[in-house]
């Protein structure tokens, strides 16, 4: 009888944990951006990965399924406009690149947002201001990785560190 009660109690606890798991899906508010040169096209690619539910809140569309939102032209435009307003990428002097929106998609719990721009004239460094989701989540942290010539440089921005960051590939 004792083992039956223990089994039932264990099953109940496991059920509660499984049922409440989505509420605890991600306590960390973090995202990643990768900037790299596509050798095939010669274009610089910018790829953002953030939690889809946080993005839906940011664009004011948290009333529906993220995949459904991105299946609509208006949803894709909202993601484009939001991202362009909250992410800036510049050359070593701070001159901004014109980012061209490619699109966005949902993969599981993540939203992937894609941009391209011309190849950099100067790969010695970049200036980045990555404020994605910082307007809706005070503790949002964004990591921007730059991958050029087999080297990686990372810029971190988050609570208390919101100003633009310069990264250098110069020795």
N, C-alpha and C positions, 0 to 999 in steps of 0.2 A: 504494500500500500504506500509506503514511504517513497519507493522508487517511482511509482505511478504519479504521485503528487509532484515529485521532483521533475519528472518528464513533462507533465502538464505545465508546470511553472516555467521550465526551460523553453517550451514551445511558445508560451504566452510572451515571454521576454523577447524571444527571437522574432515573433510576429510584430511586437511593438517596435523593435529596432528596424525591421524591414519597412514597416508602414511609415515611420518617421524619417527614414533615410533621406528622402527628397528634401525635407526641411533643412537637413544638414549637408546637402549636396556639396556646397563649397562655402566654407566659412572664410576662406582666403579670397580677397578681391585682388586678383592679379591677372595680367595679360601679357602677351608677348608680341613683338613686332620684329620681322626680319627684313632687312634691306640688303639686296645683293644684285649683282650684275648677271643677267641671263646671257651666257656666251653665244647662244643660238640666235637670239634676236638682237643682241647688243643694247637692250633696254635695261634700265634699273627697275627692279621689281620691289614693291613694298607689300608685305603680307602681314595682316593683323590677325591675331587669334585671341578672342575674348569670350567670356561666358555669354551664351546666347540670351539667357534670361536677364542679365544685367544690361545688355544692349537693347533689349525690348523696352526696359524701363527708361533708358536714356532717350530713346526716340518716341516715347509716349505710346507704345504699342504693346504694353504688358497684359492686355486683355485677351490676347490670342496666342496661338501656336506660332513659334518663331519661323518654322518652315512655311506655314501659310502666309505669314507676313512677307517673307522674301520671295514668295511665288507671285506677288503683286508688284506691278511697276511702281506704285506709290511707296511700297515698303522698301524696295531697292533704292529709290531716290532718297528716302528718309535716312537710310544707312549712309549713302554717299554724302549727303549734306552734313549729317552729324559728324562723320569722320573727318571731312575736310575742314570743319570748324574747330576740331579738337586735336588735329595732328598736323604739324608743320615740319618740313624737312628742307634744310638748306645746305649750301656748299660751305667750305671752310670760312668764308667771309660773312656767312649768314644770308646770302642771296637765296631766296626760296625757289625750289623746284616746283614746276607746275605738275601736279599729280593728276593723272587721268584714270578715272574709275573704270575698272574692268568688271566688277560684280562682287557678289557676296553669296555665301551658302552656309547652311547649317550642317554640321557633322556631329551627331550626338548632342552633347551639352555645349558645344562650342560653335561660335560664329567665326567664319573666315571671311575677311574682307580684302579685296585685291585692288592694287593700283599699279600703274607703270608710269615711268617718266623717261626722259632722255638719259643716255649714259652720262655720267659725270665727266666734266672736262678735267677735273682735278680730284683724284681719289685719295689725296693726302689727309682728308678729314671731312667731317660733316657736323652740322648743327641740327639738333632734333629737339622738338617740343612736343612730347607725347602726353597729352592730357585726356586721352580716351577714358571715359567713365569717371574721371575725377570730379565732374560736376554733379554726379549722382551718388558717388561713394567716396566719402572723405578719406578712407584708408586704401583706395585703389592704388596699386603699384603697377607700373608698366615698364617692362624691360625691352629695350630696343637693341637688337643685335645687328651689327654691320659685318658682312662677310665679303671681303675683297682680297684677291691675290692670296688665297689660302690663309688669310689672317682674319681674326674676329675681334671686334671691339664692342663693348656693351655699355649702354647708357641706361641708368636706372632713374626713374622718376616716381615719386610717391608722396605720401603725406610729409609735409615739411621740406620737400625737395621738388618743387613744381617748376622752377625756372628752366629755361632751355639749357641743354647740355651739349658741349663740344666733345667730339671724339677725334682722335688723331691716329693716322697710320704712318705719319712721318717718324723717322728714327731719330 
